[in-house]
Amino acid sequence: MDWKLEVVVVPVSDVDRAKHFYSEQLGFAVDHDTRLSDEVRFIQLTPPGSACSIVVGMGLTESVPGSLQGTQLVVSDIAAAHAELVARSVSVSPVQHFEQGEPVDGPGDAWNSFVFFSDPDGNGWTIQERPPAADPVA
């Protein structure tokens, strides 16, 4: 049996601001924006190339906006991802790697190059570079 992670709920305080950030600044596709009532609305957004989506909205979770930390995206080129986010006006960390548990500016070895950013509510994201040998086979 396959167990596939399909959706992660991201707690936000302002649904329209979150939709703008994730779609316009990060480039996630808006799969749908559904309002069930005045209290329930959900927007599903999917990162380019991902099989897993996020959902932001109202009436979806009791989690505090900004409380989701460490959600991770994986890319094949961390420098290109960093440049794209900067061009889209996303406040991001420099490319970093870790040595003895401490962040150091600049790329590292395989699986050890990262960029960090937060959404407008403070939900924290990590982007990690996948080495070319780990790219999925088409």
FENMOMO-V317032 format. One record per helix or strand. SS is the DSSP state (@ for helix, = for strand). FROM is the first residue (numbers start at 1). TO is the last residue. If there is no record, write none. Layout:
# FENMOMO-V317032
SS | FROM | TO
SS | FROM | TO
This chain:
# FENMOMO-V317032
= | 7 | 9
@ | 15 | 25
= | 29 | 35
= | 41 | 46
= | 53 | 58
= | 69 | 75
@ | 78 | 87
= | 92 | 92
= | 96 | 99
= | 102 | 105
= | 114 | 118
= | 124 | 129
@ | 132 | 134
